[in-house]
Amino acid sequence: MSEAYERERQNNALLDELSAKVSALRGVTIDIYDNASSQGVIDNTNETFSSMTTSMKGSAGRLTRMAASGNKVAIFKLAGIIIAVFLLLYYGLKLVF
């Protein structure tokens, strides 16, 4: 009877160890899934910034051509846009920091 009790105790100990390992594996799996999801968000953000960069380059090219044409009204508009962007960034960053 004592031998059967000892084997049952060993089985319970091994079962507890196995349960702890399964729980740890579950935690690692959840962390991997969360990390993969985060990578998807990062990839989408990179694509958005990439398209925004392309759009900004196109806008800058159009503004440069407009300024190069010598149209004084266009040059004043460009100067106004640059000043407005500068002020917006200045006050926006001042609010944040």
C-alpha positions, 0 to 999 in steps of 0.5 A: 500500500505504501508503494502505491501511495508513493507512486501516486505521489510521484505521478502527482508531482510529475503532473504538476511539473507538466502543468507548469510547463504547459502554462509556461508554453501557453504564455510564450505562445501568447507573447509570440502572437502579441509580438506578431500582431504588433509587427503587423501594426508596425508594417502598416504604419511603415506603409502609411509613412512611406506613402505620406513621404511619397506624397510630401515629395510630390507636393514639394516638387510641385511647390518648387516648380510653382516658385520657379515659375516666378509667379509672385502670388505663388511665391507668397502662397508658398511662404505663407504655407511654410510659415503656417507649418512652422508655427503649427509645429512650434505650438504643437510641440510646445503643447506636447512638451 
